[in-house]
Amino acid sequence: MVKIETLTKPSIKLIEKYVPGGSYSNNDKKIIKLSSNESPFKIPNKVYSEGKSLIANSNFYPDGDSKILKDSLSKVFYLNSNKIICGNGSDDILSIISQTFSVENCEVICSEFGFTYYPIIARASGCKVVFAPTKDLGISCDNILKKINKRTKIIFFANPNNPTGTIIFKDELINFLNKVPKNIIVVLDGAYSEFITDKRYSDGIDLVDKYPNIIITRTFSKIFALAGLRLGWGYSNTRIIELLEKIRGPFNVNSIAQSIGSLILKEKDFFIKSVKHNDEWAKSLPSKINDLGLESYETFANFVLIKVNPLKYSKINIINYLKNKGILVRDLENYKLYDYFRVSIGSTKSLNKFLKELKNALKLK
Ligand SMILES: Cc1ncc(COP(=O)(O)O)c(C=O)c1O
């Protein structure tokens, strides 16, 4: 009998399946889900009500070019629509980039403690994955530069980084980009960009005209509260975008996501409310957690990283205690952050409940 495993690229064997944050079973509305960095807010009613008529037209394929969405993105972010590609979530765009720019025996650099989907798509494309060590849990541009060699084709990192919440400011980013050879594609994953109010940050969009080798990826899953619809986009120069457009699925973005996505972009009040809510909690949540006796860190995104000292507490008991109380947080075992877990910035009510139950969990030891 044929051994099916021998029919794939050898790198496929090294893939560890993506483990998502804990989720609802049976649509249990009482569960507080703080495990996947989703928005705590429902989209505005007037955007939601558009969905019905869109479903009625589901017998037709969507527009493969996602034109209305590109037009809205270009208006809202002041972009050239020919430099945009839309995808079925930003993970679709990341995967398309990997397929497009990998060659046989090439290497892809990812940061240690980075988004676990990058190694999956790199290996799926046949690449060898090289991990650059972090510095103080943050992405180290120097360590990434040290890993570059003749075989390097792509560098992936998220800024801010998931799951650590750390950031690389614009001056450091520019310094890094100046040192990366231009035949290496640098993917700046800005899944959490919109949450940042710090002026020292650049999402990289302003750098696309200067650096011919960078690609920005963005999502509607976080600030725009559309994780369930699956919608993301990428931004780069037209030569790169034309290549990516050839590789994407013919109708990779469904018609509902295209329309709802272009409507949510216009909801300025919703956007402002979401940033403000996140900002307030991002500033206060780490210290509230530290006050309880755990170690938490500054964050630039919509989640907080938490360290559990194994000499004092059992992380797994804490996570299970919270789960029994209906609160789902993200264990970071598969990120190899063995003493850590992550909590999303949910609604104020959810976070207050989380803090109350976390306190109770710590009493138990
Ligand atoms: C850094 C990072 N990039 C990309 C994604 C994927 O987002 P999307 O829902 O757009 O596929 C996530 C999701 O959590 C993420 O954390």
The ligand as a Gaussian input file, in Angstrom:
#p B3LYP/6-31G(d) Opt

LIG

0 1
 C       -0.521000      38.273000      13.990000
 C       -1.711000      37.714000      13.304000
 N       -1.743000      37.693000      11.979000
 C       -2.793000      37.201000      11.312000
 C       -3.870000      36.682000      11.980000
 C       -4.979000      36.092000      11.175000
 O       -6.030000      36.928000      11.093000
 P       -7.237000      36.680000      10.113000
 O       -8.426000      36.468000      10.966000
 O       -7.329000      37.928000       9.288000
 O       -6.900000      35.494000       9.259000
 C       -3.894000      36.681000      13.367000
 C       -5.034000      36.124000      14.087000
 O       -5.119000      36.051000      15.268000
 C       -2.782000      37.220000      14.049000
 O       -2.718000      37.232000      15.376000

